[in-house]
Amino acid sequence: MSIHDIIAGKKQWRTHMARVKALPPDYQIVYKEMQKYLFKVGPIGLPDGPLLPEIIDFFEGGVAAGKGVLELIGNDVAAFCDDLVKDSRTYADAYQESISGEPGTAAK
């Protein structure tokens, strides 16, 4: 990874977070909780993938339609996130695979 890639990634992240800050406060709170949850158990390619920007697109559409954030996703944020990543390989899957090997063998 070159320095240009790092700088481009930071610019992309700042633009992303500016979109989050432009959302109403209730949307921001839910987004940050979703982000925290997804970074713990979410898909392995989350930082580079399209999921987080797609969530913001979805939220911006909800704001434009005049809906509250809980009208869009329901009361269980974790269940909504789990449904988003149900077909993706997650960090939890990778961890389970690493500990389910034969005793005395190391995963490489």
NORMODA-V39037 format. One record per backbone hydrogen bond with DSSP energy under -1.0 kcal/mol. CO is the residue of the C=O (numbers start at 1). NH is the residue of the N-H. If there is no record, write none. Layout:
[[CO | NH] [CO | NH]]
This chain:
[[2 | 6] [3 | 7] [4 | 8] [5 | 9] [6 | 10] [7 | 11] [8 | 12] [9 | 13] [10 | 14] [11 | 15] [12 | 16] [13 | 17] [14 | 18] [15 | 19] [16 | 20] [17 | 21] [18 | 22] [20 | 23] [24 | 28] [25 | 29] [26 | 30] [27 | 31] [28 | 32] [29 | 33] [30 | 34] [31 | 35] [32 | 36] [33 | 37] [34 | 38] [35 | 39] [36 | 40] [37 | 41] [38 | 42] [42 | 91] [43 | 46] [45 | 49] [50 | 54] [51 | 55] [52 | 56] [53 | 57] [54 | 58] [55 | 59] [56 | 60] [57 | 61] [58 | 62] [59 | 63] [60 | 64] [61 | 65] [62 | 67] [63 | 66] [68 | 72] [69 | 73] [70 | 74] [76 | 80] [77 | 81] [78 | 82] [79 | 83] [80 | 84] [81 | 85] [85 | 88] [89 | 44] [90 | 94] [91 | 95] [92 | 96] [93 | 97] [94 | 98] [95 | 99] [96 | 100] [102 | 105]]
